[in-house]
Amino acid sequence: MFHKAIINKITVFIKIKWMLKIIPLFRFIYSNKPANVYIMLRMIIGTVVHTITFTIILS
């Protein structure tokens, strides 16, 4: 139960971090530079990989 509560807090924290990352990223895309799209894709892939790794370690 205690372990589950910690995981829930971490999940909420990750979601908040995602929201804070995604909002500026969309503004970044709309400035319409191919380089920005490339950077954004790298950031998203990095975050996804990080989150998955993190989840596997916890479970």
C-alpha positions in Angstrom: 0.0 0.0 0.0 2.8 2.4 1.0 4.7 1.4 -2.1 1.7 2.1 -4.3 1.2 5.6 -2.8 4.8 6.5 -3.7 4.3 5.2 -7.3 1.1 7.3 -7.6 2.9 10.5 -6.4 5.7 9.8 -8.9 3.2 9.3 -11.7 1.5 12.6 -10.9 4.9 14.3 -10.8 5.8 12.8 -14.2 2.4 14.0 -15.7 3.0 17.5 -14.4 6.5 17.5 -15.8 5.1 16.3 -19.1 2.5 19.1 -19.2 5.2 21.7 -18.5 7.4 20.3 -21.2 4.7 19.8 -23.9 3.2 23.3 -23.7 6.5 25.2 -24.6 7.2 22.4 -27.2 4.0 23.2 -29.1 4.9 26.9 -29.2 8.3 25.8 -30.4 6.8 23.8 -33.4 4.6 26.7 -34.5 7.7 28.9 -35.0 8.0 26.5 -38.0 11.7 25.7 -38.1 12.7 22.1 -39.1 15.5 22.2 -36.5 12.9 22.8 -33.7 10.8 19.9 -34.8 14.0 17.7 -34.7 14.9 18.9 -31.2 11.3 18.4 -30.1 11.2 14.8 -31.4 14.5 14.0 -29.6 13.1 15.5 -26.4 9.8 13.5 -26.6 11.6 10.2 -27.4 14.1 10.9 -24.6 11.3 11.6 -22.1 9.3 8.5 -23.2 12.3 6.2 -22.9 13.1 7.8 -19.5 9.6 7.3 -18.2 9.4 3.7 -19.4 12.8 2.9 -17.8 11.7 4.6 -14.6 8.4 2.6 -14.5 10.2 -0.7 -15.2 12.7 0.0 -12.3 9.8 0.7 -9.9 7.6 -2.2 -10.8 
